[in-house]
Amino acid sequence: MRVLFCTAEIHPFSRVGGLAEFSNMLPSIVNTSVDEVAIITPFYRQVKKNIAEIVPVEGLNQLEIYLGGESFKVGFYKSVLPESSIPVYFVECDTFFGRDGIYSNPNDKSGFADNHRRFGLFQKAIIAFIESKVFVPDIIHLNDHHTSLVPAIIKSREDELKDIKTVLTVHNAAYQMEVEESFAYDLGISDKLFEPQGPYQRHGFINFLRAGVLFADKVVAVSPTYAEEIKNDGGNLSHGLGNILNNKGDNFSGILNGIDDKAWDPKSDDLIAATFGQKSLAKKLTNKEELLARNGLDYSNLEVPTIGMITQLTDNKGFDLLTPVFDKLFTFDLHLVMLGTGDPKYHKLLESVKMRFPHKFGLNLTYSNRIAHQILAGSDFFLIPSRYEPCGQQQMQAMRYGTIPIVRATGGLADSVINVSEDFSDGSGFTYENYDSTQMLKAVWRAISSYKDKKSFKKIVLRAMKQDFSWQVTADKYLEIYKSLIN
């Protein structure tokens, strides 16, 4: 079995969000169980700055690819994914990828107006690459709207490409990419797909992600609960994809993403004050003391529970829940340490909260990997009050560090955090169902109440630390899907 993994970003070469880690970790694990894996991704300017060893692919360094009536010179380069033997093929086209930023201008954060053309060309380049016979896959694994037109392009053809199977992972249904339907002709999508149930149902527009869902052989969401949410929510989370996801039947499912259990391991983490494990939990207190001290908080009494947050400061991450109840939250006996950036209105709000509660609230309006590790290692609890969360990784990372999640039961949060029972004898975190400030505060109160029962709380911590969220678990489930397509 040969798998071609297509992605808009991949760690360590290019990164904006969780897709980059997914695109590194999943192929790395899958590669141990199949004949061959290859990865293809755009050759962004930042890749050129950071990559050490890369060579042109012979015979594919000046390929001409047409997008509508325009011709573009495209080159293909090859490197290797670090710590593996997996080849990574980079699509070079300076017109589209030779600029700073992956999806948006780094100066003003505005998305590139020609993103549909940029990733349209990338998808035509994927087809050209397969036609070159450098790597002919049995399965093409696609990710989000940046690559989701590939199944429609393949099904428009009458050659051997039509026999290649496709798997599409939906990382976030909110991002779909919709443009005028005439763009489909530029990509070589056949008239035979212009039917009522085809991708052109939206009044003269083509929707990239919708087309992928329609024509991919298998579609996978990044957690089982998120899969159920986006096919049954009436359109709020699926953004109009619910019906066609339902129509996929058994060809649509959810698989929970994993985490890099080497990068997030309290036993070997060199970014924290003291390493620790399940048998040396006392050393976690050293990290708590360090975290509080660095944030100007009182560390003389480590019996006071500390809640950590690493987050984007946006409504969807729960800040419209937190805003009206900060005063109430700080009547509880706790410390809160937060790391993140986002909406300027929340920057201003949190600065005012910090002024009112300087001895209870540690605020870091930035992003720092080092501080993120320190918060996970030094906190007792980790708060994620998201409106929705397709998968989420921080709750899983927190549990690795014995830091107990307090989360709204949505998407991957619901799949990874087992609610602690009333007698504290079962469960790995504290969950609440409704997107509601009162329910969130009740969950926080339950959590800090459990902290007072040291014996029971230690058992909760140990249960959380024993959870297996490795990428191997995720990869095994994807392998089952691959095998179902070619057997």
C-alpha positions in Angstrom: 0.0 0.0 0.0 1.4 3.4 -1.0 -0.1 6.6 0.5 0.4 10.1 -0.7 -0.3 12.7 2.1 -1.3 16.1 0.8 -1.2 19.1 3.1 -1.0 22.9 3.2 1.4 22.9 6.2 3.7 20.4 7.9 6.0 20.7 10.9 8.9 21.5 11.0 8.8 23.2 7.5 5.7 25.3 7.8 3.2 25.8 10.6 0.1 27.8 11.4 -2.0 25.4 13.5 -2.6 21.8 14.4 -2.6 20.6 10.8 1.2 20.9 10.8 1.6 18.5 13.6 -1.0 16.1 12.2 0.8 16.1 8.8 4.1 15.2 10.5 3.0 12.7 13.1 0.3 10.6 11.3 2.5 9.8 8.2 5.4 9.0 10.5 3.4 6.4 12.3 1.6 5.1 9.3 4.9 4.6 7.5 5.8 1.7 9.7 2.8 -0.3 8.6 2.5 0.4 4.8 4.8 -0.1 1.9 5.6 3.6 1.3 4.4 7.0 2.4 5.2 10.3 0.6 4.1 13.9 1.5 3.5 16.8 -0.9 3.1 20.4 0.3 3.7 23.9 -1.1 7.2 25.4 -1.2 6.6 28.6 0.8 9.2 31.2 1.3 9.7 30.3 4.9 10.5 26.7 3.9 13.3 28.0 1.7 14.7 29.9 4.7 14.6 27.1 7.1 15.3 23.9 5.2 18.8 22.6 5.1 18.9 19.8 2.5 16.7 19.8 -0.6 17.2 18.7 -4.2 15.1 19.3 -7.4 13.1 16.3 -8.7 14.7 15.3 -12.0 12.5 16.1 -15.0 10.0 18.1 -12.9 11.8 21.4 -12.3 10.1 23.5 -15.0 6.7 22.0 -15.4 4.0 24.1 -17.1 0.6 24.0 -15.4 -2.4 25.9 -16.7 -5.0 27.5 -14.4 -7.7 28.7 -16.7 -6.0 30.6 -19.5 -2.8 31.3 -17.6 0.3 29.2 -17.6 2.5 28.9 -14.5 6.0 27.5 -14.2 6.1 24.9 -11.4 9.0 23.1 -9.9 9.2 20.1 -7.6 11.8 19.6 -4.9 12.5 16.8 -2.6 13.6 16.6 1.0 13.1 14.1 3.9 10.9 14.5 7.0 13.2 14.7 10.0 13.7 11.6 12.0 12.2 9.5 9.2 12.8 8.1 5.7 9.6 9.7 4.4 10.2 11.8 1.2 8.6 15.3 1.3 7.9 16.8 -2.1 7.6 20.6 -2.3 5.6 22.4 -5.1 7.4 25.5 -6.1 5.6 28.4 -7.8 6.9 31.8 -6.7 3.8 33.6 -8.1 1.7 31.9 -5.4 4.0 30.6 -2.7 7.0 32.9 -2.9 5.6 35.4 -0.3 5.7 35.8 3.4 2.8 34.0 5.1 1.0 30.8 4.4 -2.6 31.8 4.3 -2.4 35.5 5.1 -0.3 38.6 5.1 1.8 38.6 8.3 1.7 42.4 8.4 -2.1 42.9 8.6 -3.2 39.3 9.2 -5.6 39.6 6.2 -6.1 36.4 4.1 -4.6 36.4 0.7 -7.3 37.3 -1.8 -6.0 34.7 -4.3 -6.0 31.8 -1.9 -8.4 29.9 -4.1 -6.0 30.2 -7.0 -3.0 29.4 -4.9 -4.4 26.2 -3.5 -6.2 25.4 -6.8 -2.8 25.4 -8.5 -1.4 23.3 -5.7 -4.1 20.7 -6.3 -3.4 20.6 -10.1 0.3 20.2 -9.2 -0.6 17.2 -7.1 -2.3 15.6 -10.1 0.7 16.4 -12.3 3.0 14.9 -9.8 1.1 11.7 -9.7 1.1 11.6 -13.5 4.8 11.9 -13.6 5.1 8.5 -12.0 7.6 9.7 -9.4 5.2 8.3 -6.8 2.0 6.6 -7.7 -0.2 6.1 -4.7 -3.0 3.6 -4.0 -4.5 6.1 -1.6 -4.4 9.9 -1.5 -4.9 11.4 2.0 -6.3 14.9 1.7 -6.6 17.6 4.4 -9.2 20.4 4.6 -10.3 22.6 1.8 -6.7 23.3 0.5 -6.7 19.9 -1.1 -10.3 18.8 -1.1 -11.0 19.3 -4.8 -8.6 16.5 -5.8 -11.3 13.8 -5.6 -13.5 15.8 -8.0 -10.6 16.3 -10.4 -9.8 12.6 -10.3 -13.4 11.6 -10.9 -13.5 13.9 -13.9 -10.9 11.8 -15.6 -11.1 8.5 -17.6 -7.6 7.3 -17.1 -5.9 5.2 -14.5 -6.0 8.0 -11.9 -9.7 7.4 -11.4 -8.9 4.1 -9.6 -6.9 5.9 -6.8 -8.8 6.0 -3.6 -9.2 9.2 -1.6 -9.5 9.9 2.2 -10.3 13.5 3.3 -9.8 14.7 6.9 -11.9 17.6 8.0 -10.0 19.5 10.6 -12.5 22.4 10.9 -15.7 22.6 8.9 -15.8 26.4 9.3 -13.2 26.8 6.6 -14.5 25.8 3.3 -13.4 28.1 0.5 -16.2 29.2 -1.8 -15.7 30.9 -5.2 -17.5 31.4 -8.5 -18.2 28.1 -10.2 -16.4 29.1 -13.3 -13.2 28.4 -11.4 -14.0 24.7 -11.6 -13.4 24.8 -15.3 -9.9 26.2 -14.6 -9.2 23.1 -12.6 -10.5 20.6 -15.1 -13.5 19.4 -13.2 -15.9 17.7 -15.6 -19.4 18.9 -16.6 -20.7 15.5 -15.5 -20.2 16.6 -11.9 -22.4 19.7 -12.4 -25.5 17.9 -11.2 -28.0 18.9 -8.5 -26.1 16.8 -5.9 -22.7 18.0 -7.2 -20.5 20.7 -5.8 -22.3 23.4 -7.7 -25.5 23.4 -5.7 -24.8 26.8 -4.2 -26.2 29.2 -6.7 -23.3 29.5 -9.1 -20.5 28.9 -6.6 -18.1 26.1 -6.0 -17.3 25.2 -2.4 -14.0 23.4 -2.1 -14.7 21.5 1.1 -18.2 20.5 0.1 -16.9 19.0 -3.2 -14.3 17.0 -1.2 -17.0 15.6 1.1 -19.1 14.7 -1.8 -16.5 12.9 -3.9 -13.9 11.6 -1.4 -14.2 7.8 -0.8 -13.9 8.3 2.9 -14.3 11.4 5.0 -13.0 11.6 8.6 -13.5 14.4 11.2 -10.8 14.9 13.9 -12.9 13.4 16.7 -16.0 11.2 17.0 -18.1 13.7 18.8 -17.2 16.5 16.3 -18.3 14.1 13.5 -21.7 13.7 15.2 -22.0 17.4 15.9 -21.3 18.6 12.3 -23.7 16.1 10.7 -26.5 16.7 13.2 -26.3 20.3 14.3 -28.6 21.8 11.6 -25.7 23.8 10.1 -24.3 25.8 13.0 -21.0 23.9 13.2 -21.1 22.2 9.8 -21.8 25.4 8.0 -24.1 23.8 5.6 -22.4 20.4 5.3 -24.7 18.4 7.6 -26.9 16.8 5.0 -24.1 15.6 2.7 -22.1 14.3 5.7 -25.2 12.4 6.8 -25.6 11.0 3.3 -22.0 9.6 3.4 -23.3 7.0 5.9 -20.5 4.6 7.0 -18.1 6.5 4.7 -18.0 9.4 7.3 -16.6 8.9 10.7 -14.5 10.6 13.4 -11.1 9.7 14.7 -9.5 11.5 17.7 -6.2 13.1 16.9 -3.2 12.2 19.1 -0.5 14.2 20.7 3.3 14.1 20.4 4.0 12.2 23.6 7.7 12.8 23.3 7.4 16.6 23.0 4.9 16.7 25.9 6.4 14.4 28.5 6.9 15.6 32.1 9.6 13.0 32.7 12.0 14.5 30.1 10.7 18.1 29.5 13.7 20.4 29.6 11.5 23.5 29.5 10.1 23.0 33.0 11.6 23.6 36.5 11.6 20.0 37.6 10.8 16.8 35.6 8.4 14.3 37.2 6.3 11.3 36.6 3.5 9.2 38.2 5.9 8.0 40.8 7.3 11.4 41.6 4.3 13.7 41.7 5.8 15.7 44.6 8.1 17.3 42.1 5.1 18.9 40.4 5.0 21.3 43.3 8.4 22.7 42.3 6.8 23.6 38.9 3.8 25.2 40.6 6.0 27.3 42.8 8.1 28.4 39.8 4.9 29.2 37.8 3.4 31.3 40.5 6.7 33.2 41.2 7.2 34.0 37.5 3.7 35.4 37.3 4.0 37.6 40.4 1.6 35.4 42.5 1.9 34.3 46.1 3.6 30.9 46.2 3.9 30.7 50.0 0.8 28.5 50.2 0.8 25.9 47.5 -2.4 24.4 48.9 -4.3 27.1 46.9 -5.3 25.4 43.5 -3.9 26.9 40.3 -5.9 26.9 37.1 -4.0 27.3 33.8 -5.2 28.5 30.4 -3.4 28.5 27.0 -5.7 29.9 24.5 -6.7 32.3 21.7 -8.6 35.2 23.1 -11.8 34.9 21.1 -15.5 34.3 21.7 -15.3 30.8 20.3 -12.7 29.9 23.0 -15.2 30.8 25.7 -14.3 34.4 26.5 -17.9 35.5 26.1 -18.6 33.1 29.0 -15.7 34.2 31.1 -16.2 38.0 30.7 -19.3 38.4 32.8 -18.1 36.1 35.6 -14.5 37.0 36.3 -15.5 38.8 39.5 -17.4 35.7 40.7 -14.5 33.3 39.7 -12.1 35.2 41.8 -14.2 34.9 44.9 -13.1 31.3 44.8 -9.8 30.4 46.5 -7.6 30.0 43.5 -5.0 31.4 41.2 -5.4 31.7 37.4 -2.5 31.8 35.0 -3.3 32.6 31.3 -1.2 32.6 28.1 -2.6 33.8 24.8 -3.3 36.5 22.3 -6.3 37.4 20.2 -9.1 39.9 20.0 -7.9 43.4 21.1 -11.1 43.8 23.2 -10.1 40.8 25.3 -6.5 42.1 25.7 -8.0 45.3 27.2 -10.5 43.4 29.3 -7.9 41.0 30.7 -5.5 43.9 31.5 -8.3 45.5 33.6 -9.0 42.1 35.3 -5.3 41.9 36.1 -5.3 45.3 37.7 -8.3 44.3 39.9 -6.9 40.9 40.9 -3.1 41.3 40.8 -2.5 38.6 43.4 -4.8 36.0 41.9 -4.3 36.5 38.1 -1.2 35.9 36.1 -1.5 37.3 32.6 0.8 36.6 29.6 -0.5 38.4 26.5 1.8 36.6 24.1 2.6 33.1 22.9 5.6 31.2 24.3 6.3 27.5 24.0 8.3 27.6 27.1 5.6 29.3 29.1 3.0 26.9 27.7 5.1 23.9 29.1 5.4 25.7 32.4 1.7 26.3 32.7 0.9 22.7 31.9 3.5 21.4 34.4 2.7 23.9 37.2 -1.1 24.1 37.2 -3.4 21.8 39.1 -6.3 22.4 36.6 -6.6 23.4 33.0 -9.6 25.4 31.8 -11.0 25.1 28.2 -14.5 26.7 28.0 -14.8 26.5 24.2 -18.0 27.0 22.3 -16.8 24.2 20.0 -13.5 22.3 19.6 -13.1 19.9 16.7 -10.4 18.0 18.5 -8.2 20.1 20.8 -4.8 18.8 22.1 -4.2 20.9 25.2 -6.6 18.9 27.4 -4.6 15.7 26.4 -1.3 17.4 26.9 -2.5 18.7 30.3 -3.4 15.2 31.4 0.1 14.0 30.6 1.4 16.5 33.2 -1.2 15.5 35.8 -3.1 18.7 35.3 -6.8 18.1 35.4 -9.0 19.5 32.5 -12.1 21.5 33.2 -13.9 21.6 29.8 -17.1 22.0 28.0 -18.1 18.6 26.6 -17.9 19.3 22.9 -15.9 17.8 20.0 -12.6 16.2 21.0 -13.0 17.6 24.6 -15.9 15.3 25.1 -14.0 12.3 23.6 -10.9 12.7 25.6 -12.0 13.9 29.1 -14.1 11.5 31.2 -16.2 13.5 33.8 -15.2 12.8 37.4 -18.0 11.1 39.3 -19.7 12.6 42.3 -17.6 10.5 44.7 -14.4 11.2 42.7 -13.9 7.5 42.2 -13.9 7.6 38.4 -13.1 10.1 35.6 -10.1 12.2 34.4 -11.5 15.7 34.3 -14.5 18.0 35.0 -17.0 18.6 32.2 -20.2 20.5 31.7 -22.7 20.2 28.8 -24.2 23.6 28.0 -22.4 26.7 26.8 -23.3 28.6 29.9 -21.4 30.7 32.4 -23.2 29.2 35.4 -22.4 25.6 34.4 -18.8 26.6 33.8 -18.5 28.1 37.3 -20.1 25.0 38.8 -17.5 22.8 37.1 -14.7 25.0 38.4 -16.2 24.7 41.9 -16.5 20.9 41.7 -12.8 20.8 40.5 -11.4 22.9 43.3 -13.6 21.0 45.8 -12.0 17.8 44.7 -8.6 19.3 45.3 -9.3 19.5 49.0 -9.6 15.7 49.2 -5.9 15.0 48.6 -6.2 11.2 48.5 -9.0 11.3 45.9 -7.4 14.0 43.9 -4.2 12.1 43.6 -6.2 9.2 42.1 -7.8 11.5 39.6 -4.3 12.8 38.6 -3.0 9.3 38.2 -6.0 8.2 36.1 -5.5 11.2 33.9 -1.7 10.6 33.4 -2.4 6.9 32.4 -4.5 7.9 29.4 -3.1 6.9 26.1 -3.4 9.7 23.6 -0.5 8.7 21.4 -0.6 9.1 17.6 -0.2 5.3 17.3 -3.8 5.0 18.5 -4.9 7.5 15.8 -2.8 5.9 13.1 -4.2 2.4 13.7 -7.7 3.7 13.0 -6.6 5.4 9.8 -4.9 2.3 8.7 -8.2 0.4 9.1 -9.8 2.9 6.8 -7.0 2.7 4.2 -7.2 -1.1 4.2 -11.0 -1.0 3.8 -10.6 0.9 0.6 -8.1 -1.4 -1.2 -9.2 -4.8 0.0 
